[in-house]
Amino acid sequence: PLALLLAAQSAQLQGDEKEAEKQYAAMLKTPELEFLGLRGLYMGAMRRDDRPRALEIATRAFALRPKAPW
């Protein structure tokens, strides 16, 4: 599972947003990584100014961890 996080962050640092999103989405299948995957997808949606998608992701993340500061 940690490899998914590293792959997502590496792709993001290289500017490959499509690959980063693919890796963050794959993280949603692993309960331990789901919240981190949502965080990555949320940040991507905000960078694209896709507020409806960001809200959808944030709502799902809130259901998992309602006390998360973001």
C-alpha positions in Angstrom: 0.0 0.0 0.0 2.8 2.5 0.8 4.0 2.0 -2.8 0.8 3.6 -4.1 1.4 6.7 -1.9 4.9 7.0 -3.1 3.9 6.5 -6.8 1.2 9.1 -6.4 3.5 11.7 -4.8 6.3 11.0 -7.3 3.9 11.5 -10.3 2.7 14.7 -8.7 6.2 16.0 -8.2 6.9 15.3 -11.8 3.9 17.2 -12.9 2.0 14.1 -14.2 -1.4 14.8 -12.7 -3.2 12.0 -14.6 -0.8 9.4 -13.1 -1.1 11.0 -9.7 -4.9 10.9 -9.9 -4.7 7.2 -11.0 -2.6 6.3 -8.0 -4.7 8.3 -5.5 -7.8 6.6 -6.9 -6.2 3.2 -6.5 -5.6 4.0 -2.8 -9.4 4.2 -2.3 -9.5 0.4 -2.6 -7.3 0.0 0.5 -9.1 1.0 3.8 -5.8 2.1 5.4 -5.1 4.5 2.5 -8.5 5.6 1.5 -8.4 8.9 3.5 -5.0 9.8 2.0 -6.2 8.9 -1.5 -9.2 11.2 -1.0 -6.9 14.0 0.2 -4.8 13.6 -2.9 -7.8 13.6 -5.2 -9.2 16.6 -3.3 -6.0 18.6 -3.8 -6.0 17.7 -7.5 -9.6 18.9 -7.9 -8.8 22.1 -6.1 -5.8 22.7 -8.4 -8.1 22.3 -11.4 -10.7 24.5 -9.8 -13.2 21.7 -10.0 -15.2 22.7 -7.0 -18.1 20.2 -7.5 -15.6 17.3 -7.6 -13.7 18.7 -4.6 -16.9 18.9 -2.6 -17.9 15.4 -3.5 -14.4 14.1 -2.3 -14.4 16.2 0.8 -17.9 14.9 1.8 -16.6 11.3 1.5 -13.5 12.2 3.5 -15.6 13.9 6.1 -17.6 10.7 6.5 -14.4 8.8 7.2 -12.7 11.4 9.5 -15.0 14.2 10.6 -12.4 15.9 12.7 -9.8 16.2 10.0 -8.8 19.9 9.8 -9.0 20.2 6.0 
